[in-house]
Amino acid sequence: MFAISLGDDGAELRPLEPWRAEEFLAHMERGREFVGEHIGLADVVHDLDSARAFLQGYADKTANDAGRLCGIWTGGTLVGGVMLRTMDVAAGNAEVGCWLEPAAAGRGLVTRACRVLVDWAVEQRGIHRVEWYASTKNTASLAVARRLGMTREGVLRENYAHRGVRTDTEVWAVLAPDWRAAKSA
């Protein structure tokens, strides 16, 4: 098992695997309303079986080189996660996503974790385009996309039905040459 330091505050990025289902469910219980405000993860993970199934789905994606899932830990506690929700190595495209429980918000954890994941996708897997999708109302998520150096490409109007309400989604992306240039600057 590996852990990647996310800075001087002791935060770490680690694989989030099926054997951590109980810990993942406890984390989701702590952050259910906050996480569920904009994304469906909180509605998908509601018991131990669904937590295990979600994690197994990403273990399968990892085995097929089609996605990744990593947790963010602070002080030994799982507080959030980042993922390559989709990853098509042949086409050079991926979509990054994230979530965080409220007690960990506002500390830059998601931005730092996404930097590690995007950099890995670009530099190790040869991904050319990394996309970010977020509700137009999810200002925290949109701020992360900006901090990652992504470009806002447009809005998909009423494309996502969340808890019975159709919402607009902003599309952001960064291309590998831009990612590398920003790292060098």
Residue frames as qw, qx, qy, qz and C-alpha x, y, z in Angstrom:
[[0.000, 0.889, 0.457, 0.000, 0.00, 0.00, 0.00],
 [0.429, 0.196, -0.009, 0.882, 1.20, 3.51, -0.68],
 [0.109, -0.878, -0.387, 0.259, 0.42, 6.94, 0.67],
 [0.436, 0.444, 0.118, 0.774, 1.34, 10.22, -0.98],
 [0.240, -0.488, -0.382, 0.747, 1.78, 13.24, 1.26],
 [0.192, 0.785, 0.461, 0.365, -0.43, 16.18, 0.38],
 [0.077, 0.793, -0.124, 0.591, 1.60, 18.67, 2.41],
 [0.199, 0.342, -0.642, 0.657, 2.89, 19.65, 5.81],
 [0.564, -0.292, 0.228, -0.738, -0.49, 19.18, 7.52],
 [0.349, -0.172, 0.904, -0.179, -0.19, 15.37, 7.44],
 [0.757, 0.386, 0.175, -0.497, -2.90, 14.86, 4.81],
 [0.290, -0.274, 0.856, 0.330, -2.39, 11.82, 2.59],
 [0.712, 0.338, -0.237, -0.568, -3.72, 10.42, -0.65],
 [0.321, -0.226, 0.920, -0.022, -4.14, 6.63, -0.68],
 [0.309, -0.098, -0.802, -0.501, -5.95, 4.03, -2.78],
 [0.558, -0.043, 0.405, -0.723, -9.58, 3.63, -1.70],
 [0.314, 0.155, -0.897, -0.269, -10.18, -0.08, -2.12],
 [0.663, -0.331, -0.493, -0.457, -13.07, -2.50, -1.40],
 [0.622, -0.221, -0.653, 0.372, -11.56, -3.72, 1.89],
 [0.128, -0.040, -0.327, 0.936, -12.11, -0.17, 3.22],
 [0.240, -0.492, -0.626, -0.556, -15.90, -0.35, 2.71],
 [0.450, -0.670, -0.548, 0.221, -16.77, 0.09, 6.41],
 [0.360, -0.407, -0.064, 0.837, -14.49, 3.11, 6.74],
 [0.034, 0.155, 0.477, 0.865, -15.90, 4.54, 3.49],
 [0.313, -0.614, -0.661, -0.298, -19.48, 4.10, 4.70],
 [0.437, -0.639, -0.393, 0.496, -18.69, 5.78, 8.04],
 [0.247, -0.204, 0.178, 0.930, -17.13, 8.67, 6.14],
 [0.109, -0.353, -0.597, -0.712, -20.18, 8.94, 3.90],
 [0.373, -0.682, -0.626, 0.058, -22.47, 8.99, 6.95],
 [0.370, -0.523, -0.191, 0.744, -20.50, 11.93, 8.40],
 [0.065, -0.333, 0.262, 0.903, -20.73, 13.89, 5.16],
 [0.309, 0.418, 0.835, 0.181, -23.91, 12.60, 3.53],
 [0.187, 0.871, 0.403, -0.207, -25.86, 15.89, 3.31],
 [0.106, -0.789, 0.301, 0.525, -22.82, 17.98, 2.37],
 [0.283, -0.191, 0.806, 0.484, -21.61, 15.51, -0.27],
 [0.281, 0.458, 0.833, 0.134, -25.12, 14.98, -1.59],
 [0.136, 0.713, 0.198, -0.658, -25.86, 18.63, -2.13],
 [0.341, 0.681, -0.335, -0.555, -24.47, 18.51, -5.68],
 [0.341, 0.367, -0.825, -0.260, -23.53, 14.91, -6.54],
 [0.842, -0.143, -0.260, -0.451, -25.24, 11.53, -6.41],
 [0.441, 0.290, -0.796, 0.297, -22.52, 9.66, -4.50],
 [0.233, -0.165, 0.640, -0.713, -24.29, 10.16, -1.17],
 [0.766, 0.103, 0.106, -0.626, -27.43, 8.58, -2.60],
 [0.758, 0.324, -0.549, -0.136, -25.57, 5.61, -4.11],
 [0.442, 0.166, -0.763, 0.440, -23.64, 4.66, -0.96],
 [0.531, -0.494, 0.015, -0.688, -26.23, 3.98, 1.75],
 [0.884, -0.387, 0.207, -0.162, -25.18, 0.69, 3.39],
 [0.495, -0.536, 0.636, 0.252, -22.19, -1.64, 3.58],
 [0.697, 0.278, 0.620, 0.229, -23.13, -3.59, 0.44],
 [0.424, 0.876, 0.194, 0.123, -23.50, -0.44, -1.66],
 [0.203, -0.892, 0.377, 0.147, -20.24, 0.97, -0.25],
 [0.619, -0.269, 0.687, 0.270, -18.42, -2.23, -1.14],
 [0.638, 0.538, 0.518, 0.187, -20.01, -2.31, -4.61],
 [0.212, 0.976, -0.034, -0.035, -18.99, 1.29, -5.31],
 [0.312, -0.746, 0.560, 0.182, -15.41, 0.61, -4.28],
 [0.688, 0.007, 0.693, 0.214, -15.34, -2.65, -6.22],
 [0.558, 0.776, 0.292, 0.038, -16.52, -0.80, -9.33],
 [0.108, 0.941, -0.319, -0.034, -13.47, 1.43, -9.10],
 [0.556, -0.438, 0.689, 0.157, -11.18, -1.53, -8.34],
 [0.722, 0.377, 0.559, 0.155, -12.45, -3.02, -11.59],
 [0.377, 0.926, 0.017, 0.030, -11.84, 0.26, -13.44],
 [0.254, -0.803, 0.524, 0.123, -8.31, 0.34, -12.03],
 [0.680, -0.129, 0.701, 0.173, -7.69, -3.24, -13.16],
 [0.613, 0.570, 0.498, 0.226, -8.91, -2.30, -16.65],
 [0.376, -0.145, 0.134, 0.905, -6.94, 1.00, -16.72],
 [0.012, -0.592, -0.572, -0.568, -10.24, 2.83, -17.12],
 [0.340, -0.813, -0.085, -0.466, -10.34, 4.91, -13.91],
 [0.466, 0.108, -0.636, 0.606, -8.89, 5.39, -10.43],
 [0.494, -0.765, -0.243, -0.335, -10.18, 6.12, -6.94],
 [0.485, 0.152, -0.530, 0.679, -8.12, 7.57, -4.09],
 [0.440, -0.791, -0.425, 0.015, -9.13, 8.65, -0.63],
 [0.153, 0.653, -0.288, 0.684, -7.95, 11.70, 1.26],
 [0.703, -0.485, -0.477, 0.209, -6.98, 11.03, 4.89],
 [0.035, 0.692, -0.321, 0.646, -6.18, 13.52, 7.63],
 [0.361, -0.456, 0.616, -0.531, -5.06, 12.36, 11.04],
 [0.102, -0.067, 0.992, -0.025, -5.77, 8.76, 10.00],
 [0.426, 0.478, 0.625, -0.447, -9.41, 9.53, 9.11],
 [0.285, 0.324, 0.677, 0.596, -10.90, 9.28, 5.63],
 [0.073, 0.575, 0.314, -0.752, -12.35, 12.73, 4.85],
 [0.512, 0.680, -0.036, -0.523, -12.84, 12.74, 1.08],
 [0.722, 0.019, 0.613, 0.320, -11.74, 11.41, -2.25],
 [0.293, 0.648, -0.342, -0.615, -10.69, 12.11, -5.79],
 [0.737, 0.158, 0.654, 0.054, -11.23, 9.95, -8.82],
 [0.142, 0.264, -0.614, -0.730, -10.65, 9.55, -12.46],
 [0.663, 0.236, 0.446, -0.554, -14.30, 8.81, -13.08],
 [0.867, 0.472, 0.162, 0.005, -13.51, 7.88, -16.66],
 [0.223, -0.698, 0.549, 0.403, -10.18, 7.32, -18.32],
 [0.866, 0.463, 0.187, 0.009, -9.68, 6.34, -21.95],
 [0.510, -0.557, 0.416, 0.506, -5.93, 5.94, -22.40],
 [0.546, 0.262, 0.612, 0.509, -6.20, 5.17, -26.13],
 [0.174, 0.835, 0.391, 0.346, -8.17, 8.37, -26.78],
 [0.412, 0.177, -0.261, 0.855, -6.15, 10.37, -24.23],
 [0.333, -0.532, -0.108, -0.771, -9.20, 11.62, -22.30],
 [0.386, -0.252, -0.796, 0.393, -10.16, 11.44, -18.63],
 [0.326, -0.713, -0.189, -0.591, -12.62, 13.04, -16.23],
 [0.312, 0.076, -0.681, 0.658, -11.57, 13.93, -12.71],
 [0.486, -0.644, -0.340, -0.483, -14.04, 14.22, -9.83],
 [0.245, 0.203, -0.653, 0.687, -14.03, 14.73, -6.08],
 [0.535, -0.682, -0.356, -0.350, -15.95, 14.94, -2.83],
 [0.273, 0.267, -0.583, 0.717, -15.20, 15.99, 0.73],
 [0.400, -0.641, -0.645, 0.116, -16.95, 15.85, 4.09],
 [0.042, -0.930, -0.141, -0.337, -17.69, 19.26, 5.63],
 [0.640, -0.732, 0.080, 0.218, -15.18, 19.04, 8.50],
 [0.687, -0.165, 0.359, 0.610, -12.33, 18.94, 5.96],
 [0.403, 0.778, 0.359, 0.322, -13.57, 21.70, 3.65],
 [0.005, -0.994, 0.023, -0.108, -11.68, 24.91, 3.06],
 [0.602, -0.644, 0.396, 0.256, -8.17, 23.51, 3.56],
 [0.334, 0.697, -0.516, -0.370, -7.17, 22.95, -0.06],
 [0.583, -0.207, 0.786, -0.021, -7.23, 19.16, 0.29],
 [0.741, 0.499, 0.445, -0.067, -9.20, 18.49, -2.89],
 [0.399, 0.884, -0.222, -0.101, -7.06, 20.84, -4.97],
 [0.187, -0.657, 0.729, 0.040, -3.85, 19.24, -3.71],
 [0.649, 0.006, 0.759, -0.049, -5.19, 15.70, -4.24],
 [0.686, 0.668, 0.264, -0.115, -6.48, 16.52, -7.73],
 [0.187, 0.854, -0.459, -0.157, -3.09, 17.95, -8.68],
 [0.386, -0.385, 0.837, 0.054, -1.49, 14.62, -7.83],
 [0.662, 0.302, 0.680, -0.089, -4.12, 12.65, -9.75],
 [0.542, 0.822, 0.051, -0.168, -4.14, 14.90, -12.84],
 [0.019, 0.781, -0.603, -0.161, -0.35, 14.94, -12.93],
 [0.515, -0.167, 0.840, 0.034, -0.28, 11.14, -12.75],
 [0.673, 0.544, 0.485, -0.131, -2.84, 10.88, -15.56],
 [0.409, 0.887, -0.159, -0.144, -0.93, 13.28, -17.81],
 [0.015, 0.757, -0.652, -0.040, 2.63, 12.22, -17.05],
 [0.393, -0.255, 0.882, -0.060, 2.28, 8.49, -16.37],
 [0.562, 0.361, 0.740, -0.085, -0.72, 7.46, -18.49],
 [0.240, 0.022, 0.541, 0.806, -0.33, 9.93, -21.36],
 [0.139, 0.751, 0.635, -0.115, -3.74, 11.54, -20.94],
 [0.302, 0.283, 0.252, 0.875, -4.00, 14.60, -23.19],
 [0.292, -0.450, -0.161, -0.829, -7.29, 16.08, -21.95],
 [0.218, -0.257, -0.822, 0.458, -8.61, 16.06, -18.38],
 [0.258, -0.520, -0.390, -0.715, -12.19, 17.22, -17.93],
 [0.047, -0.159, -0.675, 0.719, -14.10, 18.55, -14.91],
 [0.289, -0.498, -0.576, -0.580, -17.90, 18.63, -14.68],
 [0.158, -0.241, -0.650, 0.703, -19.66, 20.54, -11.90],
 [0.001, -0.789, -0.614, -0.004, -23.05, 22.01, -11.17],
 [0.203, 0.631, 0.062, 0.746, -23.19, 25.73, -11.88],
 [0.513, -0.770, -0.051, -0.376, -24.29, 26.05, -8.23],
 [0.890, -0.342, -0.077, 0.293, -21.28, 24.16, -6.84],
 [0.143, 0.958, -0.205, 0.142, -19.00, 27.16, -6.36],
 [0.568, -0.629, 0.525, 0.079, -16.41, 25.20, -4.35],
 [0.809, 0.133, 0.516, 0.248, -15.98, 22.65, -7.13],
 [0.505, 0.819, 0.145, 0.232, -15.76, 25.35, -9.79],
 [0.184, -0.924, 0.333, -0.027, -13.06, 27.09, -7.71],
 [0.729, -0.327, 0.561, 0.215, -11.02, 23.86, -7.70],
 [0.725, 0.506, 0.372, 0.282, -11.23, 23.68, -11.50],
 [0.198, 0.961, -0.084, 0.176, -9.91, 27.25, -11.68],
 [0.446, -0.764, 0.465, 0.033, -7.08, 26.51, -9.22],
 [0.803, -0.039, 0.545, 0.238, -6.10, 23.50, -11.34],
 [0.086, -0.455, 0.460, 0.757, -5.63, 25.83, -14.32],
 [0.355, 0.384, 0.827, 0.207, -8.58, 24.45, -16.24],
 [0.116, 0.047, -0.282, -0.951, -10.47, 26.44, -18.86],
 [0.473, 0.393, 0.594, -0.519, -14.24, 26.81, -18.71],
 [0.126, -0.017, 0.764, 0.633, -15.54, 25.47, -22.00],
 [0.377, -0.248, -0.451, -0.770, -19.28, 25.84, -21.61],
 [0.436, -0.042, 0.606, -0.664, -22.49, 24.93, -19.85],
 [0.210, -0.187, -0.908, -0.311, -24.65, 21.87, -20.44],
 [0.403, -0.203, 0.123, -0.884, -28.13, 23.18, -19.71],
 [0.768, -0.141, 0.280, -0.558, -30.34, 21.03, -17.48],
 [0.618, 0.357, -0.683, -0.156, -28.32, 17.91, -18.34],
 [0.306, 0.110, -0.866, 0.379, -28.10, 16.36, -14.86],
 [0.627, -0.532, -0.294, -0.488, -31.11, 15.22, -12.85],
 [0.330, 0.162, -0.727, 0.580, -30.16, 15.34, -9.17],
 [0.005, 0.292, 0.757, -0.585, -32.73, 14.51, -6.52],
 [0.247, 0.671, 0.697, -0.061, -35.57, 15.27, -8.88],
 [0.113, 0.914, 0.029, -0.389, -34.25, 18.61, -10.14],
 [0.766, 0.459, 0.155, 0.424, -32.55, 19.14, -13.50],
 [0.354, -0.821, 0.105, 0.436, -29.36, 21.18, -13.05],
 [0.532, 0.818, -0.213, 0.050, -26.91, 22.92, -15.35],
 [0.858, -0.315, 0.170, 0.368, -23.35, 21.61, -15.53],
 [0.145, 0.902, -0.353, -0.200, -20.21, 23.59, -16.29],
 [0.948, 0.170, 0.053, 0.265, -17.55, 21.82, -18.36],
 [0.132, -0.896, 0.407, 0.120, -13.91, 22.65, -17.65],
 [0.965, 0.152, 0.032, 0.213, -10.76, 21.04, -19.03],
 [0.197, -0.819, 0.463, 0.274, -7.00, 21.22, -19.09],
 [0.860, 0.474, -0.187, 0.016, -4.82, 19.93, -21.92],
 [0.888, -0.230, -0.023, 0.397, -1.51, 18.21, -21.28],
 [0.519, 0.407, -0.023, 0.751, 0.63, 20.99, -22.85],
 [0.224, -0.750, -0.009, -0.622, -1.12, 23.61, -20.68],
 [0.832, -0.548, -0.078, -0.021, -0.74, 21.42, -17.57],
 [0.829, -0.018, -0.040, 0.558, 2.98, 21.02, -18.19],
 [0.271, 0.585, 0.008, 0.764, 3.47, 24.73, -18.92],
 [0.468, -0.763, -0.029, -0.444, 1.72, 25.70, -15.68],
 [0.892, -0.398, -0.058, 0.206, 3.91, 23.24, -13.72],
 [0.703, 0.201, -0.005, 0.682, 7.05, 24.74, -15.22],
 [0.043, 0.768, 0.084, 0.634, 6.03, 28.34, -14.48]]
